[in-house]
């Protein structure tokens, strides 16, 4: 599952990098994926929306068993 998550994050990464940000995979446990927003996304007030609307939606679609994505 971890490798599938990382592969899926690679699809998202260019969108974030366009705005000076990035995402780092931290861990996955019981279908809950933890990510760390970096660069411009790290302190952005819209980071939670990015996590839920872009990252979570993509991972749930791409990786069976992913239930939720949270930022750490």
mmCIF file of the N, C-alpha and C atoms, coordinates in Angstrom:
data_MODEL
# 
_entry.id   MODEL 
# 
loop_
_atom_site.group_PDB 
_atom_site.id 
_atom_site.type_symbol 
_atom_site.label_atom_id 
_atom_site.label_alt_id 
_atom_site.label_comp_id 
_atom_site.label_asym_id 
_atom_site.label_entity_id 
_atom_site.label_seq_id 
_atom_site.pdbx_PDB_ins_code 
_atom_site.Cartn_x 
_atom_site.Cartn_y 
_atom_site.Cartn_z 
_atom_site.occupancy 
_atom_site.B_iso_or_equiv 
_atom_site.pdbx_formal_charge 
_atom_site.auth_seq_id 
_atom_site.auth_comp_id 
_atom_site.auth_asym_id 
_atom_site.auth_atom_id 
_atom_site.pdbx_PDB_model_num 
ATOM 1   N N  . UNK A 1 1  ? 0.824  -1.195 0.000  1.00 0.00 ? 1  UNK A N  1 
ATOM 2   C CA . UNK A 1 1  ? 0.000  0.000  0.000  1.00 0.00 ? 1  UNK A CA 1 
ATOM 3   C C  . UNK A 1 1  ? 0.870  1.262  0.000  1.00 0.00 ? 1  UNK A C  1 
ATOM 4   N N  . UNK A 1 2  ? 1.955  1.219  0.751  1.00 0.00 ? 2  UNK A N  1 
ATOM 5   C CA . UNK A 1 2  ? 2.833  2.386  0.855  1.00 0.00 ? 2  UNK A CA 1 
ATOM 6   C C  . UNK A 1 2  ? 3.388  2.799  -0.518 1.00 0.00 ? 2  UNK A C  1 
ATOM 7   N N  . UNK A 1 3  ? 3.792  1.832  -1.312 1.00 0.00 ? 3  UNK A N  1 
ATOM 8   C CA . UNK A 1 3  ? 4.333  2.136  -2.639 1.00 0.00 ? 3  UNK A CA 1 
ATOM 9   C C  . UNK A 1 3  ? 3.260  2.720  -3.551 1.00 0.00 ? 3  UNK A C  1 
ATOM 10  N N  . UNK A 1 4  ? 2.032  2.217  -3.456 1.00 0.00 ? 4  UNK A N  1 
ATOM 11  C CA . UNK A 1 4  ? 0.929  2.766  -4.252 1.00 0.00 ? 4  UNK A CA 1 
ATOM 12  C C  . UNK A 1 4  ? 0.642  4.216  -3.868 1.00 0.00 ? 4  UNK A C  1 
ATOM 13  N N  . UNK A 1 5  ? 0.721  4.494  -2.574 1.00 0.00 ? 5  UNK A N  1 
ATOM 14  C CA . UNK A 1 5  ? 0.488  5.855  -2.085 1.00 0.00 ? 5  UNK A CA 1 
ATOM 15  C C  . UNK A 1 5  ? 1.558  6.788  -2.638 1.00 0.00 ? 5  UNK A C  1 
ATOM 16  N N  . UNK A 1 6  ? 2.805  6.369  -2.552 1.00 0.00 ? 6  UNK A N  1 
ATOM 17  C CA . UNK A 1 6  ? 3.903  7.208  -3.048 1.00 0.00 ? 6  UNK A CA 1 
ATOM 18  C C  . UNK A 1 6  ? 3.774  7.450  -4.550 1.00 0.00 ? 6  UNK A C  1 
ATOM 19  N N  . UNK A 1 7  ? 3.368  6.430  -5.286 1.00 0.00 ? 7  UNK A N  1 
ATOM 20  C CA . UNK A 1 7  ? 3.184  6.574  -6.729 1.00 0.00 ? 7  UNK A CA 1 
ATOM 21  C C  . UNK A 1 7  ? 2.056  7.560  -7.031 1.00 0.00 ? 7  UNK A C  1 
ATOM 22  N N  . UNK A 1 8  ? 0.986  7.478  -6.279 1.00 0.00 ? 8  UNK A N  1 
ATOM 23  C CA . UNK A 1 8  ? -0.137 8.388  -6.464 1.00 0.00 ? 8  UNK A CA 1 
ATOM 24  C C  . UNK A 1 8  ? 0.258  9.824  -6.111 1.00 0.00 ? 8  UNK A C  1 
ATOM 25  N N  . UNK A 1 9  ? 1.056  9.998  -5.062 1.00 0.00 ? 9  UNK A N  1 
ATOM 26  C CA . UNK A 1 9  ? 1.508  11.333 -4.675 1.00 0.00 ? 9  UNK A CA 1 
ATOM 27  C C  . UNK A 1 9  ? 2.361  11.965 -5.773 1.00 0.00 ? 9  UNK A C  1 
ATOM 28  N N  . UNK A 1 10 ? 3.069  11.151 -6.527 1.00 0.00 ? 10 UNK A N  1 
ATOM 29  C CA . UNK A 1 10 ? 3.879  11.671 -7.632 1.00 0.00 ? 10 UNK A CA 1 
ATOM 30  C C  . UNK A 1 10 ? 3.006  12.344 -8.685 1.00 0.00 ? 10 UNK A C  1 
ATOM 31  N N  . UNK A 1 11 ? 1.776  11.895 -8.836 1.00 0.00 ? 11 UNK A N  1 
ATOM 32  C CA . UNK A 1 11 ? 0.851  12.521 -9.782 1.00 0.00 ? 11 UNK A CA 1 
ATOM 33  C C  . UNK A 1 11 ? 0.411  13.902 -9.290 1.00 0.00 ? 11 UNK A C  1 
ATOM 34  N N  . UNK A 1 12 ? 0.333  14.061 -7.981 1.00 0.00 ? 12 UNK A N  1 
ATOM 35  C CA . UNK A 1 12 ? -0.139 15.299 -7.366 1.00 0.00 ? 12 UNK A CA 1 
ATOM 36  C C  . UNK A 1 12 ? 0.982  16.333 -7.251 1.00 0.00 ? 12 UNK A C  1 
ATOM 37  N N  . UNK A 1 13 ? 2.186  15.843 -7.057 1.00 0.00 ? 13 UNK A N  1 
ATOM 38  C CA . UNK A 1 13 ? 3.345  16.706 -6.771 1.00 0.00 ? 13 UNK A CA 1 
ATOM 39  C C  . UNK A 1 13 ? 3.489  17.890 -7.746 1.00 0.00 ? 13 UNK A C  1 
ATOM 40  N N  . UNK A 1 14 ? 3.361  17.718 -9.078 1.00 0.00 ? 14 UNK A N  1 
ATOM 41  C CA . UNK A 1 14 ? 3.525  18.870 -9.977 1.00 0.00 ? 14 UNK A CA 1 
ATOM 42  C C  . UNK A 1 14 ? 2.524  20.000 -9.723 1.00 0.00 ? 14 UNK A C  1 
ATOM 43  N N  . UNK A 1 15 ? 1.319  19.658 -9.312 1.00 0.00 ? 15 UNK A N  1 
ATOM 44  C CA . UNK A 1 15 ? 0.311  20.679 -8.999 1.00 0.00 ? 15 UNK A CA 1 
ATOM 45  C C  . UNK A 1 15 ? 0.783  21.536 -7.828 1.00 0.00 ? 15 UNK A C  1 
ATOM 46  N N  . UNK A 1 16 ? 1.322  20.882 -6.799 1.00 0.00 ? 16 UNK A N  1 
ATOM 47  C CA . UNK A 1 16 ? 1.786  21.600 -5.619 1.00 0.00 ? 16 UNK A CA 1 
ATOM 48  C C  . UNK A 1 16 ? 3.053  22.395 -5.911 1.00 0.00 ? 16 UNK A C  1 
ATOM 49  N N  . UNK A 1 17 ? 3.955  21.811 -6.689 1.00 0.00 ? 17 UNK A N  1 
ATOM 50  C CA . UNK A 1 17 ? 5.220  22.470 -6.992 1.00 0.00 ? 17 UNK A CA 1 
ATOM 51  C C  . UNK A 1 17 ? 5.020  23.719 -7.842 1.00 0.00 ? 17 UNK A C  1 
ATOM 52  N N  . UNK A 1 18 ? 3.967  23.743 -8.625 1.00 0.00 ? 18 UNK A N  1 
ATOM 53  C CA . UNK A 1 18 ? 3.652  24.928 -9.432 1.00 0.00 ? 18 UNK A CA 1 
ATOM 54  C C  . UNK A 1 18 ? 3.466  26.155 -8.540 1.00 0.00 ? 18 UNK A C  1 
ATOM 55  N N  . UNK A 1 19 ? 2.969  25.930 -7.331 1.00 0.00 ? 19 UNK A N  1 
ATOM 56  C CA . UNK A 1 19 ? 2.732  27.028 -6.389 1.00 0.00 ? 19 UNK A CA 1 
ATOM 57  C C  . UNK A 1 19 ? 3.819  27.122 -5.320 1.00 0.00 ? 19 UNK A C  1 
ATOM 58  N N  . UNK A 1 20 ? 4.940  26.440 -5.524 1.00 0.00 ? 20 UNK A N  1 
ATOM 59  C CA . UNK A 1 20 ? 6.057  26.525 -4.585 1.00 0.00 ? 20 UNK A CA 1 
ATOM 60  C C  . UNK A 1 20 ? 5.955  25.587 -3.399 1.00 0.00 ? 20 UNK A C  1 
ATOM 61  N N  . UNK A 1 21 ? 5.085  24.599 -3.472 1.00 0.00 ? 21 UNK A N  1 
ATOM 62  C CA . UNK A 1 21 ? 4.919  23.666 -2.354 1.00 0.00 ? 21 UNK A CA 1 
ATOM 63  C C  . UNK A 1 21 ? 5.276  22.247 -2.737 1.00 0.00 ? 21 UNK A C  1 
ATOM 64  N N  . UNK A 1 22 ? 5.029  21.340 -1.822 1.00 0.00 ? 22 UNK A N  1 
ATOM 65  C CA . UNK A 1 22 ? 5.272  19.918 -2.050 1.00 0.00 ? 22 UNK A CA 1 
ATOM 66  C C  . UNK A 1 22 ? 4.574  19.143 -0.934 1.00 0.00 ? 22 UNK A C  1 
ATOM 67  N N  . UNK A 1 23 ? 4.584  17.824 -1.068 1.00 0.00 ? 23 UNK A N  1 
ATOM 68  C CA . UNK A 1 23 ? 3.986  16.962 -0.057 1.00 0.00 ? 23 UNK A CA 1 
ATOM 69  C C  . UNK A 1 23 ? 4.939  15.812 0.220  1.00 0.00 ? 23 UNK A C  1 
ATOM 70  N N  . UNK A 1 24 ? 5.027  15.434 1.481  1.00 0.00 ? 24 UNK A N  1 
ATOM 71  C CA . UNK A 1 24 ? 5.881  14.312 1.889  1.00 0.00 ? 24 UNK A CA 1 
ATOM 72  C C  . UNK A 1 24 ? 5.015  13.248 2.560  1.00 0.00 ? 24 UNK A C  1 
ATOM 73  N N  . UNK A 1 25 ? 5.155  12.001 2.116  1.00 0.00 ? 25 UNK A N  1 
ATOM 74  C CA . UNK A 1 25 ? 4.460  10.883 2.758  1.00 0.00 ? 25 UNK A CA 1 
ATOM 75  C C  . UNK A 1 25 ? 5.135  10.626 4.102  1.00 0.00 ? 25 UNK A C  1 
ATOM 76  N N  . UNK A 1 26 ? 4.345  10.494 5.161  1.00 0.00 ? 26 UNK A N  1 
ATOM 77  C CA . UNK A 1 26 ? 4.877  10.227 6.496  1.00 0.00 ? 26 UNK A CA 1 
ATOM 78  C C  . UNK A 1 26 ? 4.607  8.780  6.888  1.00 0.00 ? 26 UNK A C  1 
ATOM 79  N N  . UNK A 1 27 ? 3.323  8.372  6.860  1.00 0.00 ? 27 UNK A N  1 
ATOM 80  C CA . UNK A 1 27 ? 2.990  7.004  7.259  1.00 0.00 ? 27 UNK A CA 1 
ATOM 81  C C  . UNK A 1 27 ? 1.558  6.678  6.849  1.00 0.00 ? 27 UNK A C  1 
ATOM 82  N N  . UNK A 1 28 ? 1.216  5.390  6.997  1.00 0.00 ? 28 UNK A N  1 
ATOM 83  C CA . UNK A 1 28 ? -0.161 4.958  6.791  1.00 0.00 ? 28 UNK A CA 1 
ATOM 84  C C  . UNK A 1 28 ? -0.469 3.895  7.839  1.00 0.00 ? 28 UNK A C  1 
ATOM 85  N N  . UNK A 1 29 ? -1.647 4.021  8.454  1.00 0.00 ? 29 UNK A N  1 
ATOM 86  C CA . UNK A 1 29 ? -2.077 3.055  9.464  1.00 0.00 ? 29 UNK A CA 1 
ATOM 87  C C  . UNK A 1 29 ? -3.598 2.964  9.423  1.00 0.00 ? 29 UNK A C  1 
ATOM 88  N N  . UNK A 1 30 ? -4.102 1.763  9.260  1.00 0.00 ? 30 UNK A N  1 
ATOM 89  C CA . UNK A 1 30 ? -5.551 1.523  9.232  1.00 0.00 ? 30 UNK A CA 1 
ATOM 90  C C  . UNK A 1 30 ? -6.277 2.388  8.201  1.00 0.00 ? 30 UNK A C  1 
ATOM 91  N N  . UNK A 1 31 ? -5.651 2.597  7.048  1.00 0.00 ? 31 UNK A N  1 
ATOM 92  C CA . UNK A 1 31 ? -6.277 3.365  5.989  1.00 0.00 ? 31 UNK A CA 1 
ATOM 93  C C  . UNK A 1 31 ? -6.166 4.865  6.123  1.00 0.00 ? 31 UNK A C  1 
ATOM 94  N N  . UNK A 1 32 ? -5.517 5.333  7.185  1.00 0.00 ? 32 UNK A N  1 
ATOM 95  C CA . UNK A 1 32 ? -5.327 6.763  7.392  1.00 0.00 ? 32 UNK A CA 1 
ATOM 96  C C  . UNK A 1 32 ? -3.891 7.114  6.985  1.00 0.00 ? 32 UNK A C  1 
ATOM 97  N N  . UNK A 1 33 ? -3.781 7.960  5.977  1.00 0.00 ? 33 UNK A N  1 
ATOM 98  C CA . UNK A 1 33 ? -2.479 8.366  5.456  1.00 0.00 ? 33 UNK A CA 1 
ATOM 99  C C  . UNK A 1 33 ? -2.090 9.698  6.091  1.00 0.00 ? 33 UNK A C  1 
ATOM 100 N N  . UNK A 1 34 ? -0.863 9.773  6.574  1.00 0.00 ? 34 UNK A N  1 
ATOM 101 C CA . UNK A 1 34 ? -0.350 11.016 7.140  1.00 0.00 ? 34 UNK A CA 1 
ATOM 102 C C  . UNK A 1 34 ? 0.656  11.606 6.158  1.00 0.00 ? 34 UNK A C  1 
ATOM 103 N N  . UNK A 1 35 ? 0.471  12.895 5.859  1.00 0.00 ? 35 UNK A N  1 
ATOM 104 C CA . UNK A 1 35 ? 1.373  13.602 4.963  1.00 0.00 ? 35 UNK A CA 1 
ATOM 105 C C  . UNK A 1 35 ? 1.821  14.893 5.627  1.00 0.00 ? 35 UNK A C  1 
ATOM 106 N N  . UNK A 1 36 ? 2.951  15.393 5.156  1.00 0.00 ? 36 UNK A N  1 
ATOM 107 C CA . UNK A 1 36 ? 3.467  16.667 5.646  1.00 0.00 ? 36 UNK A CA 1 
ATOM 108 C C  . UNK A 1 36 ? 3.573  17.602 4.452  1.00 0.00 ? 36 UNK A C  1 
ATOM 109 N N  . UNK A 1 37 ? 2.919  18.744 4.548  1.00 0.00 ? 37 UNK A N  1 
ATOM 110 C CA . UNK A 1 37 ? 2.981  19.741 3.490  1.00 0.00 ? 37 UNK A CA 1 
ATOM 111 C C  . UNK A 1 37 ? 4.292  20.505 3.644  1.00 0.00 ? 37 UNK A C  1 
ATOM 112 N N  . UNK A 1 38 ? 4.918  20.824 2.511  1.00 0.00 ? 38 UNK A N  1 
ATOM 113 C CA . UNK A 1 38 ? 6.219  21.482 2.543  1.00 0.00 ? 38 UNK A CA 1 
ATOM 114 C C  . UNK A 1 38 ? 6.221  22.731 1.674  1.00 0.00 ? 38 UNK A C  1 
ATOM 115 N N  . UNK A 1 39 ? 7.276  23.524 1.821  1.00 0.00 ? 39 UNK A N  1 
ATOM 116 C CA . UNK A 1 39 ? 7.421  24.736 1.025  1.00 0.00 ? 39 UNK A CA 1 
ATOM 117 C C  . UNK A 1 39 ? 6.282  25.701 1.285  1.00 0.00 ? 39 UNK A C  1 
ATOM 118 N N  . UNK A 1 40 ? 5.811  26.326 0.220  1.00 0.00 ? 40 UNK A N  1 
ATOM 119 C CA . UNK A 1 40 ? 4.729  27.304 0.344  1.00 0.00 ? 40 UNK A CA 1 
ATOM 120 C C  . UNK A 1 40 ? 3.466  26.679 0.913  1.00 0.00 ? 40 UNK A C  1 
ATOM 121 N N  . UNK A 1 41 ? 3.275  25.375 0.695  1.00 0.00 ? 41 UNK A N  1 
ATOM 122 C CA . UNK A 1 41 ? 2.076  24.690 1.203  1.00 0.00 ? 41 UNK A CA 1 
ATOM 123 C C  . UNK A 1 41 ? 2.145  24.453 2.709  1.00 0.00 ? 41 UNK A C  1 
ATOM 124 N N  . UNK A 1 42 ? 3.348  24.463 3.263  1.00 0.00 ? 42 UNK A N  1 
ATOM 125 C CA . UNK A 1 42 ? 3.521  24.175 4.686  1.00 0.00 ? 42 UNK A CA 1 
ATOM 126 C C  . UNK A 1 42 ? 2.804  25.158 5.589  1.00 0.00 ? 42 UNK A C  1 
ATOM 127 N N  . UNK A 1 43 ? 2.846  26.440 5.255  1.00 0.00 ? 43 UNK A N  1 
ATOM 128 C CA . UNK A 1 43 ? 2.217  27.441 6.102  1.00 0.00 ? 43 UNK A CA 1 
ATOM 129 C C  . UNK A 1 43 ? 0.991  28.067 5.470  1.00 0.00 ? 43 UNK A C  1 
ATOM 130 N N  . UNK A 1 44 ? 0.539  27.499 4.390  1.00 0.00 ? 44 UNK A N  1 
ATOM 131 C CA . UNK A 1 44 ? -0.588 28.060 3.653  1.00 0.00 ? 44 UNK A CA 1 
ATOM 132 C C  . UNK A 1 44 ? -1.903 27.816 4.394  1.00 0.00 ? 44 UNK A C  1 
ATOM 133 N N  . UNK A 1 45 ? -2.756 28.840 4.500  1.00 0.00 ? 45 UNK A N  1 
ATOM 134 C CA . UNK A 1 45 ? -4.048 28.642 5.137  1.00 0.00 ? 45 UNK A CA 1 
ATOM 135 C C  . UNK A 1 45 ? -4.941 27.662 4.372  1.00 0.00 ? 45 UNK A C  1 
ATOM 136 N N  . UNK A 1 46 ? -4.676 27.464 3.098  1.00 0.00 ? 46 UNK A N  1 
ATOM 137 C CA . UNK A 1 46 ? -5.469 26.542 2.296  1.00 0.00 ? 46 UNK A CA 1 
ATOM 138 C C  . UNK A 1 46 ? -4.936 25.117 2.297  1.00 0.00 ? 46 UNK A C  1 
ATOM 139 N N  . UNK A 1 47 ? -3.929 24.825 3.124  1.00 0.00 ? 47 UNK A N  1 
ATOM 140 C CA . UNK A 1 47 ? -3.308 23.498 3.135  1.00 0.00 ? 47 UNK A CA 1 
ATOM 141 C C  . UNK A 1 47 ? -4.316 22.401 3.472  1.00 0.00 ? 47 UNK A C  1 
ATOM 142 N N  . UNK A 1 48 ? -5.192 22.639 4.417  1.00 0.00 ? 48 UNK A N  1 
ATOM 143 C CA . UNK A 1 48 ? -6.188 21.630 4.787  1.00 0.00 ? 48 UNK A CA 1 
ATOM 144 C C  . UNK A 1 48 ? -7.109 21.332 3.604  1.00 0.00 ? 48 UNK A C  1 
ATOM 145 N N  . UNK A 1 49 ? -7.497 22.368 2.888  1.00 0.00 ? 49 UNK A N  1 
ATOM 146 C CA . UNK A 1 49 ? -8.350 22.164 1.717  1.00 0.00 ? 49 UNK A CA 1 
ATOM 147 C C  . UNK A 1 49 ? -7.589 21.374 0.643  1.00 0.00 ? 49 UNK A C  1 
ATOM 148 N N  . UNK A 1 50 ? -6.321 21.683 0.467  1.00 0.00 ? 50 UNK A N  1 
ATOM 149 C CA . UNK A 1 50 ? -5.495 20.949 -0.500 1.00 0.00 ? 50 UNK A CA 1 
ATOM 150 C C  . UNK A 1 50 ? -5.418 19.482 -0.117 1.00 0.00 ? 50 UNK A C  1 
ATOM 151 N N  . UNK A 1 51 ? -5.208 19.212 1.164  1.00 0.00 ? 51 UNK A N  1 
ATOM 152 C CA . UNK A 1 51 ? -5.114 17.829 1.636  1.00 0.00 ? 51 UNK A CA 1 
ATOM 153 C C  . UNK A 1 51 ? -6.416 17.088 1.366  1.00 0.00 ? 51 UNK A C  1 
ATOM 154 N N  . UNK A 1 52 ? -7.530 17.692 1.706  1.00 0.00 ? 52 UNK A N  1 
ATOM 155 C CA . UNK A 1 52 ? -8.822 17.007 1.580  1.00 0.00 ? 52 UNK A CA 1 
ATOM 156 C C  . UNK A 1 52 ? -9.323 16.956 0.136  1.00 0.00 ? 52 UNK A C  1 
ATOM 157 N N  . UNK A 1 53 ? -9.245 18.052 -0.583 1.00 0.00 ? 53 UNK A N  1 
ATOM 158 C CA . UNK A 1 53 ? -9.860 18.141 -1.908 1.00 0.00 ? 53 UNK A CA 1 
ATOM 159 C C  . UNK A 1 53 ? -8.989 17.558 -3.030 1.00 0.00 ? 53 UNK A C  1 
ATOM 160 N N  . UNK A 1 54 ? -7.689 17.601 -2.864 1.00 0.00 ? 54 UNK A N  1 
ATOM 161 C CA . UNK A 1 54 ? -6.809 17.097 -3.927 1.00 0.00 ? 54 UNK A CA 1 
ATOM 162 C C  . UNK A 1 54 ? -6.142 15.794 -3.516 1.00 0.00 ? 54 UNK A C  1 
ATOM 163 N N  . UNK A 1 55 ? -5.417 15.823 -2.415 1.00 0.00 ? 55 UNK A N  1 
ATOM 164 C CA . UNK A 1 55 ? -4.616 14.654 -2.022 1.00 0.00 ? 55 UNK A CA 1 
ATOM 165 C C  . UNK A 1 55 ? -5.512 13.498 -1.586 1.00 0.00 ? 55 UNK A C  1 
ATOM 166 N N  . UNK A 1 56 ? -6.435 13.746 -0.667 1.00 0.00 ? 56 UNK A N  1 
ATOM 167 C CA . UNK A 1 56 ? -7.299 12.672 -0.178 1.00 0.00 ? 56 UNK A CA 1 
ATOM 168 C C  . UNK A 1 56 ? -8.145 12.089 -1.311 1.00 0.00 ? 56 UNK A C  1 
ATOM 169 N N  . UNK A 1 57 ? -8.737 12.939 -2.113 1.00 0.00 ? 57 UNK A N  1 
ATOM 170 C CA . UNK A 1 57 ? -9.581 12.452 -3.209 1.00 0.00 ? 57 UNK A CA 1 
ATOM 171 C C  . UNK A 1 57 ? -8.783 11.560 -4.155 1.00 0.00 ? 57 UNK A C  1 
ATOM 172 N N  . UNK A 1 58 ? -7.577 11.982 -4.501 1.00 0.00 ? 58 UNK A N  1 
ATOM 173 C CA . UNK A 1 58 ? -6.744 11.202 -5.421 1.00 0.00 ? 58 UNK A CA 1 
ATOM 174 C C  . UNK A 1 58 ? -6.327 9.873  -4.804 1.00 0.00 ? 58 UNK A C  1 
ATOM 175 N N  . UNK A 1 59 ? -5.896 9.888  -3.556 1.00 0.00 ? 59 UNK A N  1 
ATOM 176 C CA . UNK A 1 59 ? -5.444 8.646  -2.915 1.00 0.00 ? 59 UNK A CA 1 
ATOM 177 C C  . UNK A 1 59 ? -6.592 7.661  -2.712 1.00 0.00 ? 59 UNK A C  1 
ATOM 178 N N  . UNK A 1 60 ? -7.764 8.153  -2.332 1.00 0.00 ? 60 UNK A N  1 
ATOM 179 C CA . UNK A 1 60 ? -8.916 7.261  -2.147 1.00 0.00 ? 60 UNK A CA 1 
ATOM 180 C C  . UNK A 1 60 ? -9.280 6.594  -3.476 1.00 0.00 ? 60 UNK A C  1 
ATOM 181 N N  . UNK A 1 61 ? -9.201 7.352  -4.567 1.00 0.00 ? 61 UNK A N  1 
ATOM 182 C CA . UNK A 1 61 ? -9.501 6.796  -5.891 1.00 0.00 ? 61 UNK A CA 1 
ATOM 183 C C  . UNK A 1 61 ? -8.437 5.815  -6.362 1.00 0.00 ? 61 UNK A C  1 
ATOM 184 N N  . UNK A 1 62 ? -7.168 6.126  -6.096 1.00 0.00 ? 62 UNK A N  1 
ATOM 185 C CA . UNK A 1 62 ? -6.047 5.345  -6.637 1.00 0.00 ? 62 UNK A CA 1 
ATOM 186 C C  . UNK A 1 62 ? -5.646 4.131  -5.806 1.00 0.00 ? 62 UNK A C  1 
ATOM 187 N N  . UNK A 1 63 ? -5.813 4.222  -4.484 1.00 0.00 ? 63 UNK A N  1 
ATOM 188 C CA . UNK A 1 63 ? -5.253 3.203  -3.602 1.00 0.00 ? 63 UNK A CA 1 
ATOM 189 C C  . UNK A 1 63 ? -6.360 2.551  -2.767 1.00 0.00 ? 63 UNK A C  1 
ATOM 190 N N  . UNK A 1 64 ? -6.668 1.280  -3.051 1.00 0.00 ? 64 UNK A N  1 
ATOM 191 C CA . UNK A 1 64 ? -7.670 0.572  -2.254 1.00 0.00 ? 64 UNK A CA 1 
ATOM 192 C C  . UNK A 1 64 ? -7.263 0.532  -0.775 1.00 0.00 ? 64 UNK A C  1 
ATOM 193 N N  . UNK A 1 65 ? -8.215 0.850  0.079  1.00 0.00 ? 65 UNK A N  1 
ATOM 194 C CA . UNK A 1 65 ? -7.958 0.796  1.518  1.00 0.00 ? 65 UNK A CA 1 
ATOM 195 C C  . UNK A 1 65 ? -7.678 2.143  2.151  1.00 0.00 ? 65 UNK A C  1 
ATOM 196 N N  . UNK A 1 66 ? -7.393 3.163  1.345  1.00 0.00 ? 66 UNK A N  1 
ATOM 197 C CA . UNK A 1 66 ? -7.178 4.497  1.912  1.00 0.00 ? 66 UNK A CA 1 
ATOM 198 C C  . UNK A 1 66 ? -8.542 5.077  2.243  1.00 0.00 ? 66 UNK A C  1 
ATOM 199 N N  . UNK A 1 67 ? -8.679 5.531  3.509  1.00 0.00 ? 67 UNK A N  1 
ATOM 200 C CA . UNK A 1 67 ? -9.941 6.081  3.977  1.00 0.00 ? 67 UNK A CA 1 
ATOM 201 C C  . UNK A 1 67 ? -9.882 7.599  4.160  1.00 0.00 ? 67 UNK A C  1 
ATOM 202 N N  . UNK A 1 68 ? -8.708 8.063  4.588  1.00 0.00 ? 68 UNK A N  1 
ATOM 203 C CA . UNK A 1 68 ? -8.585 9.471  4.958  1.00 0.00 ? 68 UNK A CA 1 
ATOM 204 C C  . UNK A 1 68 ? -7.125 9.892  4.843  1.00 0.00 ? 68 UNK A C  1 
ATOM 205 N N  . UNK A 1 69 ? -6.912 11.185 4.613  1.00 0.00 ? 69 UNK A N  1 
ATOM 206 C CA . UNK A 1 69 ? -5.562 11.761 4.605  1.00 0.00 ? 69 UNK A CA 1 
ATOM 207 C C  . UNK A 1 69 ? -5.568 12.909 5.593  1.00 0.00 ? 69 UNK A C  1 
ATOM 208 N N  . UNK A 1 70 ? -4.548 12.922 6.451  1.00 0.00 ? 70 UNK A N  1 
ATOM 209 C CA . UNK A 1 70 ? -4.416 14.010 7.424  1.00 0.00 ? 70 UNK A CA 1 
ATOM 210 C C  . UNK A 1 70 ? -3.019 14.607 7.335  1.00 0.00 ? 70 UNK A C  1 
ATOM 211 N N  . UNK A 1 71 ? -2.935 15.881 7.637  1.00 0.00 ? 71 UNK A N  1 
ATOM 212 C CA . UNK A 1 71 ? -1.644 16.571 7.669  1.00 0.00 ? 71 UNK A CA 1 
ATOM 213 C C  . UNK A 1 71 ? -1.040 16.506 9.061  1.00 0.00 ? 71 UNK A C  1 
ATOM 214 N N  . UNK A 1 72 ? 0.262  16.371 9.099  1.00 0.00 ? 72 UNK A N  1 
ATOM 215 C CA . UNK A 1 72 ? 0.971  16.357 10.392 1.00 0.00 ? 72 UNK A CA 1 
ATOM 216 C C  . UNK A 1 72 ? 2.049  17.401 10.408 1.00 0.00 ? 72 UNK A C  1 
# 
